[in-house]
Amino acid sequence: MFLLVVLIAAQLDYIVGNIIGPKSDEEKAEGFVGFDWETLKVNWYADYRTGIDGDNSKQDFFSVFGVFFPAVTGIVAGANLSGDLKDPASAIPKGTLLAITITYVSYIGYAIMMGASVIREANGDVSDFNLGNYTQCMSTDDNVEVNNCAFGLLNDSQVMALVSGWWPLIYGGCFAATLSSAIASLVGAPRVLQALAKDRLYPSIHFFEKGYGANNDPVRGYILVFLVSLGCLLIAKLNAIAPLLSNFFLAAYCLINFSVFHASITKSPGWRPSFKYYNAWVSLCGSILCIAVMFLMSWITALITVAISVFLYLYVSYRGPDVNWGSSTQAQSYNSALKSVQELNQVEEHVKNYRPQILIFSGMPSSRPPLIDFGYLLVKNVSLMICAQVVKGHYNQRVRNSLQRQAYSWLNKHKKKGFYTLIEDNSYERGCHSIMQTAGLGRLKPNMVLLGYKADWTKADTNTGIELKDYFGVIHEALDMHLAVAILRLPEGLDYSDVIEEEDQLRSQQLLDVKKELGIPRNQSESQLSQDGNSSESSSTPPSPKLDRLASAQKVFEGQSVKRKRSRKTSGSCTYMGHGGTALPRQVLVNVTQFQRKQKKGTIDVWWLYDDGGLTILLPYILTTRSQFTGCQLRIFTLSSRKDELGREQRNMAALLAKFRIEYSDVIIIPDITKKAKEVTKKEFETFIEPFKGEETEDGTFITDAELLTLREKTNRHLRMRELLQQHSIDSTFVVITLPVPRRGTVSAPLYMAWLEMMTKGMPPILLVRGNQTSVLTFYS
């Protein structure tokens, strides 16, 4: 308040002194002549000359503007202190507009008053004034022109003290104005720095996030700003510092104006400016003018400023900090995504633009990392990936939100770009059917289902067979809905939910505990039927000591993150830990991260048994384009019914692959697929189906003698496929084989799973694929 009183008194002192006019000839000789129309007319027009204090460069409007502009930068002081205002939404517009109005009127008025009462140059000699020569400034000394005038508007920086009624008050006003601006910046800038530090936007600035006292004052920021200001003062050249400050201020105002404009054109309902005369195009015009003035003042400084601004923006965009400001870029992202999806609906699908859009029945993504990794290899940021989970019973919305946060947290942490969907149903088959019907939006929807192989199918309840029937039914449902189906089997299994403990992830027992503690209805999460029961049992670690997890779980339900100290840069394997934060065994880590590392050099064997539109060929080709499989080549296997035409069929297949532009290392024709299987193979098959033999039932949970007799040729074909796979592909890096189609009502679930078991057991990582008869390959590029 004291500074404000001194500042107002100094302004009144200046106005009164201007009205009174010069009090002596000395003041007149120094250029103060009082209000005079002729003086105003002379001073009204520009007369730029060289600088002062040894600066011999030619000045112009923008060089003078650069020095003057910092004087009007206090208009954003209210915005910088928005956190300390009681009602920022109301106070900032009113205060800013009032500050602009008062500043504009006072600066323009004082400039006009000064131009009407003080001449440009005067030598200050009373005798010359009496003779009328006090405005003659140039003289010659040793053939060099010298300016003898030290007074007037051009030469005297203390001219306001000359004009004032009492000059000491003007100096007091200068100190008051300087201190008030300095305090505003000293208070505002550290607050902004503190906000940036809290959001961890840039490295090593988190030191400044700590506040002190009841108002959370950024003392560390105050010290930094003080040191920077002190360094600028030690330069002792205001004219050198002011243009640099002006450039950065203009850049800030440019970004403010553009942010406001961008918020307007995104049409976000949350953007509701209270200023009734606001116009978005005025903001854009202001942004353009700021850029123009920056380059007109100093194009080199402007380029440096723009480069710094772009670098800081790109750095924040690249790091993707875990903060949410509700920025206009989020609204623009929504608008762009919505427009793109709508435009996509107007375009008919074409085989040249086909790409696998995968729906993965993974359960919670953290349960089956290898399945997610493999699916992501196929899409790799250029296609759609949706992770789906079916849970039994009914969860309230808090639990559903918690599960969604956990899923997306895992995907983001492991740098997998995909989506997660959750559905509640007591039947796994019905739940999957609902997801297949509803997943996606417009043409941006799955065209392929990826399942994990159900390696524990032999342990299914032979009385009800619900799990086995549901798994079998999901394959039927997908094919009936014209979706491609892929089933992945790994020797070590896919389900690691009992081995890995993820940060902020609630395990099944924890979820039950939290429900009991919070009064949430008890619903047991259903294990996904694509699990591999053997892997969990064989690689599980000893149970961790009982920990107090209810507090952490409560935070997860409330949407808060439970963070542990960890290195910012972690490899894929370092992100997996055992229960209680213990290290996982090395072999378990190798199995979990199988598709994150480079595969051994070898072949990807493709057994193209049936024409399914080409998906069996396309998927392994996509794998060869990924860095993990760069050392692998395709080896194509097909079937032939006649031995005397092997050469011709091999040439035909090679020509077809060449037309499809599929690179391969070899084409092998298999002629004896109908040959009877060996007895040892048949006996092994019998061990799988024996527990499921029984009388005919409507639900198909048993294998009848009639079914075995009817399908004996198909059974023999699949047994022969096992022998051929063991013979040709046992040492390959990866195997892709066409998935047999289960005819509804013809083959029972146990028999079908026995076929798959025989073909895949003991093999390297294997993918069974069946397209939906839609062509996915074309001759044309």
C-alpha positions in Angstrom: 0.0 0.0 0.0 2.9 2.4 0.8 4.4 1.8 -2.6 1.0 2.5 -4.2 0.7 5.8 -2.4 4.2 6.9 -3.4 3.5 5.9 -7.0 0.3 7.9 -7.2 1.9 10.9 -5.5 4.7 10.9 -8.0 2.3 10.9 -10.9 0.4 13.7 -9.5 3.7 15.6 -8.9 4.5 15.1 -12.6 1.1 16.4 -13.8 1.2 19.4 -11.4 4.7 20.3 -12.5 3.7 20.1 -16.2 0.8 22.4 -15.6 2.8 24.9 -13.6 5.5 25.0 -16.2 9.2 26.0 -16.0 10.1 27.9 -12.8 13.5 29.3 -14.0 15.6 30.0 -17.1 17.8 27.1 -16.1 14.8 24.7 -16.6 14.0 26.4 -19.9 17.6 26.1 -21.0 17.5 22.4 -20.3 14.5 22.0 -22.7 11.4 22.4 -20.4 9.5 25.1 -22.1 5.9 24.4 -20.8 2.9 23.5 -22.9 3.4 24.7 -26.4 1.4 23.6 -29.5 4.5 24.1 -31.8 6.6 21.9 -29.6 3.9 19.2 -29.7 3.8 19.3 -33.5 7.6 19.0 -33.8 7.7 16.1 -31.3 4.7 14.3 -32.8 6.8 12.8 -35.6 9.7 10.3 -35.3 13.3 11.3 -35.4 15.3 8.1 -34.7 19.1 8.5 -34.3 21.9 6.4 -32.9 21.9 5.1 -29.4 23.5 6.5 -26.3 26.3 5.3 -24.0 28.5 4.2 -26.9 25.8 2.5 -28.9 26.3 3.8 -32.4 23.7 1.6 -34.1 20.8 3.2 -35.9 17.6 3.0 -33.8 14.1 2.5 -35.1 10.6 2.0 -33.8 11.0 -1.7 -32.9 14.4 -1.1 -31.1 12.7 1.5 -29.0 9.7 -0.7 -28.5 11.9 -3.5 -27.2 13.2 -1.3 -24.5 9.8 0.1 -23.6 7.8 -3.1 -23.7 8.9 -4.6 -20.3 7.2 -1.6 -18.7 3.7 -3.0 -19.7 4.2 -6.6 -18.9 2.6 -6.4 -15.5 -0.9 -7.2 -16.9 -0.5 -10.9 -16.3 0.5 -10.6 -12.7 -3.1 -11.6 -11.7 -2.9 -14.8 -13.8 0.5 -15.7 -12.2 -1.1 -15.4 -8.8 -4.3 -17.2 -9.7 -3.6 -19.8 -7.0 -3.7 -17.0 -4.3 -6.9 -15.3 -5.5 -10.3 -16.0 -3.8 -12.2 -16.0 -7.1 -9.7 -16.1 -10.0 -12.4 -16.5 -12.7 -13.9 -13.2 -11.7 -10.9 -11.3 -10.4 -8.5 -11.9 -13.3 -10.6 -10.6 -16.2 -11.7 -7.5 -14.2 -8.2 -6.8 -12.8 -6.4 -7.4 -16.1 -8.8 -5.2 -18.1 -8.7 -2.4 -15.5 -4.8 -2.6 -15.5 -4.7 -2.4 -19.3 -7.0 0.6 -19.3 -5.2 2.6 -16.6 -1.8 1.7 -18.1 -2.9 2.7 -21.6 -4.4 6.0 -20.5 -1.5 7.0 -18.2 1.3 6.0 -20.6 -0.2 7.7 -23.6 -1.3 10.8 -21.6 2.1 11.3 -20.0 3.9 10.8 -23.4 1.7 13.5 -24.9 2.2 15.8 -22.0 5.9 15.3 -22.2 6.0 15.9 -26.0 4.0 19.1 -25.6 6.3 20.7 -22.9 9.9 19.5 -23.6 11.9 20.0 -26.7 14.0 17.3 -28.2 17.5 18.7 -27.6 18.9 21.5 -25.5 22.4 22.3 -24.2 21.4 23.6 -20.8 23.4 26.9 -21.2 21.4 29.9 -19.9 23.4 32.4 -21.9 22.7 30.4 -25.1 19.0 30.3 -24.1 19.0 34.1 -23.7 20.6 34.4 -27.1 18.2 31.8 -28.6 21.0 29.3 -29.5 20.4 26.7 -26.8 19.0 24.2 -29.4 22.2 24.4 -31.5 23.8 21.1 -30.6 26.3 20.1 -33.3 29.9 21.6 -33.4 33.1 20.5 -35.1 36.2 19.4 -33.2 39.1 18.4 -35.4 36.8 17.8 -38.3 34.6 15.5 -36.2 31.0 16.5 -35.4 30.3 16.5 -31.7 26.8 16.7 -30.0 27.0 19.3 -27.3 23.5 18.8 -26.0 23.0 16.8 -22.9 19.4 17.7 -22.2 16.0 17.4 -23.9 13.9 14.3 -24.7 16.6 12.6 -26.8 19.5 13.0 -24.3 18.2 13.4 -20.8 16.8 10.2 -19.2 15.9 12.2 -16.0 13.6 14.6 -17.9 10.6 13.7 -15.7 12.4 15.0 -12.7 13.0 18.3 -14.5 9.3 18.7 -15.4 7.9 17.7 -12.0 6.9 20.1 -9.2 9.2 18.4 -6.7 11.9 16.2 -8.2 12.7 13.9 -5.2 9.1 12.6 -5.4 9.8 11.4 -9.0 12.7 9.3 -7.8 10.5 7.9 -5.1 7.9 7.0 -7.8 10.6 5.3 -9.9 11.6 3.2 -6.9 8.0 2.4 -6.1 7.2 1.4 -9.7 10.4 -0.7 -10.0 9.8 -2.4 -6.7 6.1 -3.1 -7.3 7.0 -4.7 -10.7 9.9 -6.6 -9.2 7.7 -7.9 -6.4 5.0 -9.0 -8.8 7.6 -10.9 -10.9 9.3 -12.2 -7.8 6.1 -13.6 -6.5 4.6 -14.8 -9.8 7.6 -16.4 -11.5 8.5 -18.7 -8.5 4.8 -19.8 -8.4 4.9 -20.8 -12.0 8.2 -22.6 -11.5 6.8 -24.4 -8.5 3.8 -25.6 -10.5 6.2 -26.9 -13.2 8.3 -28.7 -10.6 5.2 -30.3 -9.1 4.2 -31.7 -12.5 7.8 -33.0 -13.0 7.7 -31.6 -16.6 11.5 -31.2 -16.9 14.4 -33.0 -15.3 16.0 -31.8 -12.1 13.5 -29.1 -11.3 11.6 -31.0 -8.7 13.9 -29.4 -6.2 11.7 -26.3 -6.5 8.4 -28.0 -5.8 8.7 -27.7 -2.0 6.8 -24.9 -0.3 7.0 -23.4 3.1 4.5 -22.0 5.5 0.7 -21.9 5.5 0.7 -20.4 2.0 3.1 -23.0 0.6 5.5 -20.2 -0.4 8.1 -21.3 -3.0 11.1 -20.0 -1.1 13.6 -21.9 -3.2 12.1 -20.3 -6.3 12.4 -16.8 -4.7 16.1 -17.4 -4.2 16.6 -18.6 -7.8 14.7 -15.6 -9.2 16.7 -13.2 -7.0 20.0 -14.6 -8.3 18.8 -14.3 -11.9 17.7 -10.7 -11.3 21.0 -9.9 -9.6 22.9 -11.3 -12.6 20.9 -9.0 -14.9 21.5 -6.0 -12.7 25.3 -6.7 -12.7 25.2 -6.3 -16.5 24.3 -2.7 -15.9 22.9 -2.1 -19.4 19.1 -1.8 -19.4 19.0 -1.3 -23.2 20.8 -4.6 -23.7 18.6 -6.6 -21.4 15.2 -5.1 -22.2 14.9 -6.4 -25.8 15.7 -9.9 -24.6 13.0 -9.7 -21.9 10.6 -8.2 -24.5 11.2 -11.2 -26.8 10.4 -13.8 -24.1 7.3 -11.8 -22.9 6.0 -11.6 -26.5 6.5 -15.3 -26.9 4.5 -15.9 -23.7 1.7 -13.6 -24.8 1.7 -15.3 -28.2 1.2 -18.7 -26.6 -1.5 -17.4 -24.3 -3.4 -15.9 -27.2 -3.0 -19.0 -29.3 -4.1 -21.2 -26.4 -7.3 -19.2 -26.0 -7.9 -19.3 -29.8 -7.2 -23.1 -29.8 -9.6 -23.7 -26.9 -12.3 -21.8 -28.8 -12.0 -23.6 -32.2 -12.1 -27.1 -30.4 -15.6 -26.2 -29.3 -15.1 -27.8 -25.9 -18.2 -27.3 -23.7 -15.9 -26.6 -20.8 -14.5 -23.4 -22.5 -16.9 -20.7 -21.4 -15.3 -17.3 -21.4 -17.2 -14.8 -19.2 -16.0 -11.7 -21.2 -19.0 -11.0 -23.5 -17.0 -9.2 -26.1 -14.5 -12.1 -26.5 -13.7 -13.2 -30.1 -11.4 -16.1 -31.0 -10.1 -14.4 -34.1 -8.9 -11.4 -32.1 -6.8 -13.8 -30.1 -5.3 -15.4 -33.2 -4.6 -11.9 -34.6 -2.8 -11.0 -31.3 -0.8 -14.2 -31.5 0.4 -13.4 -35.0 1.2 -9.8 -34.1 3.4 -11.0 -31.2 5.4 -13.2 -33.5 5.7 -10.5 -36.1 7.0 -8.0 -33.5 9.4 -10.5 -32.1 11.1 -10.9 -35.5 10.9 -7.2 -36.3 12.7 -6.3 -33.0 15.5 -8.9 -33.5 15.1 -11.8 -35.8 18.1 -13.7 -34.3 16.7 -13.4 -30.8 13.3 -14.4 -32.1 14.7 -17.5 -33.8 16.4 -18.5 -30.6 13.2 -17.9 -28.6 11.1 -20.0 -31.0 13.7 -22.8 -31.0 13.7 -22.9 -27.2 9.9 -22.9 -27.0 9.6 -25.7 -29.6 12.3 -27.8 -27.8 10.5 -27.4 -24.5 7.1 -28.4 -26.1 8.6 -31.4 -27.9 10.3 -32.5 -24.8 7.1 -32.5 -22.7 5.2 -34.2 -25.6 7.9 -36.9 -25.8 8.0 -37.5 -22.1 4.3 -37.6 -21.7 4.1 -36.7 -18.0 1.4 -38.2 -15.9 -0.6 -35.0 -15.5 -3.9 -33.8 -16.7 -4.5 -30.1 -17.2 -7.7 -30.4 -19.3 -5.8 -28.7 -22.1 -7.2 -27.7 -25.5 -4.9 -30.2 -27.1 -7.0 -32.9 -25.5 -10.2 -31.5 -26.9 -8.5 -31.2 -30.3 -7.4 -34.9 -30.1 -11.0 -35.9 -29.4 -12.2 -33.8 -32.4 -9.6 -35.2 -34.7 -10.3 -38.8 -33.6 -14.0 -38.4 -34.0 -13.6 -36.9 -37.5 -11.3 -39.6 -38.6 -13.6 -42.4 -37.4 -16.5 -40.8 -39.1 -14.6 -40.3 -42.4 -13.5 -44.0 -42.1 -17.1 -45.0 -42.1 -17.6 -43.4 -45.5 -14.9 -45.5 -47.2 -15.4 -49.0 -48.3 -12.8 -51.5 -47.0 -10.2 -52.5 -49.6 -7.9 -55.5 -49.4 -4.8 -53.3 -49.9 -5.6 -51.5 -46.7 -6.3 -54.6 -44.6 -4.6 -54.9 -41.3 -5.3 -57.2 -38.4 -7.4 -55.5 -35.7 -7.1 -57.8 -32.7 -9.5 -58.5 -29.9 -7.4 -60.4 -27.2 -9.2 -62.3 -24.6 -6.5 -61.8 -22.1 -8.3 -61.1 -18.9 -6.4 -58.4 -16.9 -3.5 -57.5 -19.2 -1.0 -58.1 -16.3 -2.1 -61.7 -16.1 -0.7 -62.8 -19.5 2.1 -60.5 -20.6 3.4 -62.9 -23.4 -0.1 -62.9 -25.0 -0.3 -59.1 -25.0 3.3 -58.8 -26.3 2.6 -61.2 -29.2 -0.7 -59.3 -30.1 1.2 -56.0 -30.0 3.8 -57.4 -32.3 1.1 -57.9 -34.9 -0.4 -54.4 -34.5 2.7 -52.3 -33.5 1.0 -48.9 -33.2 -0.5 -49.1 -36.7 -3.6 -51.2 -35.9 -6.2 -51.7 -33.2 -5.6 -53.9 -30.2 -8.3 -54.4 -27.5 -7.7 -56.5 -24.4 -11.0 -58.0 -23.1 -11.9 -59.5 -19.7 -15.0 -61.3 -18.6 -15.9 -61.4 -14.9 -18.6 -63.3 -13.1 -21.4 -61.6 -11.2 -21.9 -57.9 -10.8 -19.3 -55.3 -9.8 -20.3 -51.8 -8.8 -18.9 -48.9 -10.8 -16.1 -48.2 -8.4 -14.7 -51.6 -8.9 -15.1 -51.4 -12.7 -13.3 -48.0 -12.7 -10.6 -49.5 -10.6 -10.1 -52.4 -12.9 -10.0 -50.1 -15.9 -7.4 -47.9 -14.3 -5.3 -50.9 -13.5 -5.5 -52.2 -17.0 -4.6 -48.9 -18.7 -1.8 -48.3 -16.1 -0.3 -51.6 -17.0 -0.5 -50.9 -20.8 1.0 -47.5 -20.4 3.8 -48.7 -18.1 4.7 -51.4 -20.6 4.3 -49.0 -23.6 1.5 -51.0 -25.2 -0.9 -48.8 -27.1 -4.3 -50.5 -26.9 -7.7 -50.5 -25.2 -9.3 -52.5 -22.5 -12.9 -53.6 -22.1 -14.7 -55.3 -19.3 -18.0 -57.2 -19.3 -19.9 -59.0 -16.6 -21.5 -62.3 -17.2 -21.9 -65.6 -15.4 -21.2 -67.4 -18.7 -17.7 -66.9 -20.2 -19.1 -67.8 -23.7 -21.9 -65.3 -23.5 -19.6 -62.6 -22.1 -17.1 -63.1 -25.0 -20.0 -63.1 -27.5 -21.2 -59.7 -26.1 -17.7 -58.3 -26.3 -17.3 -59.5 -30.0 -20.6 -57.8 -30.8 -19.9 -54.5 -29.1 -16.2 -53.9 -29.3 -15.0 -51.2 -31.5 -16.6 -48.2 -33.2 -17.7 -48.0 -36.8 -15.0 -49.5 -39.0 -12.5 -49.3 -36.2 -13.5 -52.6 -34.8 -11.8 -56.0 -34.4 -11.6 -58.4 -37.3 -9.6 -61.1 -35.5 -9.8 -62.8 -32.1 -6.7 -63.9 -30.3 -6.9 -66.5 -27.6 -4.4 -68.2 -25.4 -4.4 -72.0 -25.6 -6.3 -73.7 -22.8 -3.6 -76.1 -21.8 -5.5 -77.3 -18.7 -8.5 -78.5 -20.7 -7.8 -82.1 -19.7 -8.5 -81.1 -16.0 -12.0 -79.8 -16.9 -14.9 -81.2 -15.0 -16.1 -84.2 -17.1 -19.6 -84.0 -15.5 -20.4 -80.5 -16.5 -17.5 -79.5 -18.8 -18.6 -75.8 -18.5 -15.2 -74.3 -18.9 -14.3 -76.5 -21.8 -17.7 -75.9 -23.5 -17.3 -72.2 -23.1 -13.9 -72.1 -24.6 -15.0 -74.2 -27.5 -18.1 -72.0 -27.9 -16.0 -68.9 -28.1 -14.2 -70.3 -31.2 -17.6 -71.1 -32.7 -19.0 -67.6 -31.9 -16.0 -65.9 -33.5 -16.2 -67.9 -36.7 -20.0 -67.4 -36.9 -19.5 -63.7 -36.6 -17.0 -63.8 -39.5 -14.0 -63.0 -37.3 -10.7 -64.6 -37.8 -9.4 -66.7 -34.9 -5.9 -67.2 -33.7 -4.8 -69.4 -30.7 -1.3 -68.9 -29.3 0.4 -71.7 -27.4 3.8 -71.4 -25.7 5.7 -74.4 -24.1 5.9 -72.5 -20.8 2.3 -71.3 -20.8 0.8 -67.8 -20.8 -0.8 -67.2 -17.4 1.6 -65.6 -14.9 -1.0 -64.1 -12.6 0.1 -66.2 -9.6 3.8 -65.4 -10.2 4.0 -61.7 -11.0 2.9 -58.8 -8.8 2.4 -55.6 -10.6 2.4 -52.2 -8.9 -1.1 -50.8 -8.3 -2.6 -54.2 -9.4 -5.1 -55.9 -7.1 -4.9 -59.6 -7.0 -8.0 -61.8 -6.7 -7.7 -62.3 -2.9 -6.9 -58.6 -2.3 -10.0 -57.6 -4.4 -12.2 -59.8 -2.2 -10.6 -58.4 1.0 -11.2 -54.8 -0.2 -14.9 -55.6 -1.1 -15.5 -57.0 2.4 -13.7 -54.0 4.0 -15.5 -51.4 1.9 -18.8 -53.1 1.9 -18.7 -53.9 -1.8 -20.8 -56.8 -2.9 -18.7 -60.0 -3.1 -18.1 -61.1 -6.7 -15.4 -63.5 -7.5 -13.4 -62.6 -10.7 -13.6 -65.4 -13.2 -10.2 -66.8 -14.4 -10.0 -66.5 -18.2 -10.4 -69.8 -19.9 -7.4 -69.2 -22.1 -5.0 -69.8 -19.2 -2.3 -72.4 -19.1 -2.7 -74.1 -15.7 0.6 -75.8 -15.9 2.7 -72.7 -16.1 1.3 -71.2 -12.9 2.0 -74.3 -10.9 5.4 -75.1 -12.2 6.9 -71.6 -12.0 5.1 -70.1 -9.0 7.2 -68.6 -6.2 6.6 -69.1 -2.5 3.8 -67.0 -1.2 4.8 -63.6 0.2 4.2 -62.7 3.9 0.9 -61.1 4.6 1.1 -57.4 4.0 -1.2 -54.6 4.9 -2.6 -54.0 1.4 -6.0 -52.6 2.3 -4.7 -49.0 2.4 -3.1 -49.4 -1.0 -6.1 -51.1 -2.5 -8.4 -48.3 -1.1 -6.2 -45.8 -3.0 -6.5 -47.8 -6.1 -10.3 -47.7 -5.8 -10.2 -43.9 -5.3 -8.1 -43.5 -8.4 -4.8 -42.7 -6.6 -1.6 -44.3 -7.5 0.5 -46.2 -5.1 4.1 -45.6 -6.1 7.3 -47.4 -5.2 10.7 -45.9 -5.6 12.2 -47.2 -8.8 14.5 -46.1 -11.5 13.0 -44.0 -14.2 14.7 -46.0 -16.9 13.8 -49.7 -16.7 14.2 -52.5 -19.1 11.2 -54.7 -20.0 12.4 -57.4 -17.6 12.9 -55.0 -14.7 9.3 -54.1 -14.7 8.2 -57.5 -13.6 8.6 -58.4 -9.9 7.4 -61.3 -7.7 5.1 -61.1 -4.8 6.2 -58.6 -2.1 8.7 -57.0 -4.6 10.9 -60.1 -4.8 13.0 -60.8 -7.8 11.6 -63.3 -10.3 13.7 -66.4 -11.2 15.7 -65.8 -14.3 13.9 -68.5 -16.4 10.5 -67.0 -15.5 11.7 -63.6 -16.6 12.9 -65.1 -19.9 9.5 -66.7 -20.4 7.5 -63.6 -19.6 9.5 -61.4 -21.9 9.8 -63.9 -24.7 8.4 -61.6 -27.4 10.2 -58.5 -26.2 13.6 -59.7 -27.1 15.2 -60.8 -30.4 14.4 -64.3 -31.3 17.0 -66.9 -32.3 18.0 -67.0 -35.9 16.0 -69.7 -37.7 12.7 -70.2 -39.6 9.1 -69.4 -39.1 7.3 -72.5 -40.4 4.0 -71.8 -42.0 1.7 -74.7 -42.5 -0.9 -73.4 -45.0 -3.3 -76.2 -45.0 -6.5 -74.5 -46.2 -7.3 -71.4 -48.2 -8.6 -68.9 -45.5 -8.1 -65.7 -47.4 -4.4 -65.6 -46.9 -4.3 -64.7 -43.2 -2.2 -67.7 -42.4 0.5 -66.2 -44.7 0.0 -62.6 -43.8 0.5 -62.9 -40.0 3.9 -64.6 -40.2 5.0 -62.1 -42.9 4.1 -59.3 -40.4 6.2 -61.0 -37.8 9.3 -61.0 -40.1 9.0 -57.2 -40.4 9.4 -56.8 -36.6 12.8 -56.4 -35.0 12.3 -59.4 -32.8 12.1 -61.7 -35.8 14.5 -60.1 -38.3 16.7 -63.1 -38.2 13.9 -65.5 -39.2 12.8 -66.5 -42.7 9.5 -68.0 -43.8 9.3 -71.6 -44.8 6.0 -72.6 -46.4 4.4 -76.0 -46.1 1.4 -77.0 -48.2 -0.4 -80.3 -48.9 -0.8 -82.3 -52.0 -3.0 -85.3 -52.8 -0.8 -86.6 -55.7 2.8 -87.4 -55.5 3.3 -87.1 -59.3 2.4 -83.4 -59.3 4.7 -82.2 -56.5 7.0 -80.3 -58.7 4.2 -78.5 -60.5 2.4 -77.6 -57.3 5.7 -76.4 -55.8 6.2 -74.1 -58.8 2.6 -72.8 -58.6 3.0 -72.0 -54.9 6.3 -70.2 -55.5 4.7 -68.2 -58.3 1.7 -67.3 -56.1 4.0 -66.1 -53.2 6.0 -64.1 -55.7 2.8 -62.4 -56.9 1.9 -61.6 -53.3 5.4 -60.2 -52.7 6.0 -62.6 -49.8 9.6 -63.4 -49.3 10.4 -67.0 -48.3 13.3 -69.3 -48.0 11.7 -72.6 -49.1 8.4 -74.1 -50.3 7.8 -77.7 -49.2 4.9 -79.9 -50.5 3.6 -82.6 -48.2 2.1 -85.5 -50.2 1.2 -88.2 -47.6 -1.1 -86.4 -45.2 -3.7 -89.2 -45.6 -1.2 -91.9 -44.6 -2.2 -93.8 -41.4 -0.7 -92.5 -38.2 1.7 -94.5 -36.2 0.5 -96.7 -33.3 2.4 -94.7 -30.7 0.7 -91.5 -31.9 -2.7 -93.2 -31.7 -2.0 -94.4 -28.1 -1.0 -90.9 -27.1 -4.2 -89.6 -28.5 -6.2 -92.3 -26.6 -4.8 -91.1 -23.3 -6.2 -87.6 -23.9 -9.7 -88.7 -24.9 -10.2 -91.6 -22.5 -11.5 -89.5 -19.6 -14.1 -87.9 -21.9 -15.6 -91.0 -23.5 -19.2 -91.6 -22.6 -22.8 -91.8 -23.8 -24.2 -89.2 -26.2 -25.4 -86.0 -24.5 -27.1 -82.9 -25.9 -24.4 -80.5 -24.7 -21.5 -82.4 -26.3 -19.4 -82.9 -23.2 -18.5 -86.5 -23.9 -16.9 -88.3 -26.9 -19.1 -91.1 -28.2 -18.0 -94.1 -30.2 -20.2 -93.0 -33.1 -18.4 -89.6 -33.2 -15.0 -91.3 -33.2 -16.1 -93.6 -36.0 -17.6 -90.7 -38.1 -14.6 -88.5 -37.7 -11.9 -91.2 -37.9 -10.4 -89.8 -41.1 -10.2 -86.3 -39.7 -8.7 -87.6 -36.5 -6.1 -89.5 -38.5 -5.3 -86.4 -40.5 -4.6 -84.4 -37.4 -2.5 -87.2 -35.9 -0.5 -87.3 -39.1 -0.1 -83.5 -38.8 1.5 -84.1 -35.4 4.0 -86.5 -36.9 4.8 -84.1 -39.8 5.2 -81.2 -37.4 7.5 -83.2 -35.2 9.5 -84.2 -38.2 9.9 -80.8 -40.0 9.2 -78.0 -37.4 10.4 -79.2 -34.0 13.6 -77.0 -34.3 12.0 -73.9 -35.9 11.8 -70.6 -34.1 8.0 -70.2 -34.5 5.2 -72.2 -36.1 2.1 -71.0 -37.8 -0.6 -73.5 -38.8 -4.1 -73.3 -40.1 -6.6 -73.9 -37.4 -9.2 -76.7 -38.1 -12.7 -75.5 -38.2 -15.0 -77.0 -35.5 -18.2 -77.9 -37.2 -21.1 -77.1 -34.8 -23.0 -80.3 -33.9 -20.4 -82.5 -35.6 -17.4 -82.5 -33.3 -17.5 -82.4 -29.5 -15.4 -80.0 -27.5 -13.1 -82.7 -25.9 -12.4 -84.3 -29.3 -11.6 -80.9 -30.9 -9.3 -80.0 -28.1 -7.6 -83.4 -28.4 -6.9 -82.6 -32.0 -5.3 -79.3 -31.1 -3.4 -80.9 -28.3 -1.9 -83.5 -30.5 -0.8 -80.9 -33.1 0.7 -78.4 -30.6 2.1 -80.4 -27.7 5.9 -80.3 -27.3 6.3 -77.9 -30.2 8.0 -74.5 -30.3 5.8 -71.4 -29.9 2.9 -72.1 -32.2 0.0 -70.1 -33.5 -3.1 -71.7 -34.9 -4.8 -69.3 -37.3 -8.1 -69.4 -39.3 -9.2 -66.5 -41.5 -12.8 -65.6 -42.1 -12.5 -66.3 -45.9 -12.0 -62.6 -46.6 -9.0 -62.0 -48.8 -6.2 -60.2 -47.0 -3.6 -60.5 -49.8 -3.6 -58.9 -53.2 -1.4 -59.0 -56.3 -1.5 -55.2 -56.6 0.7 -52.9 -54.6 
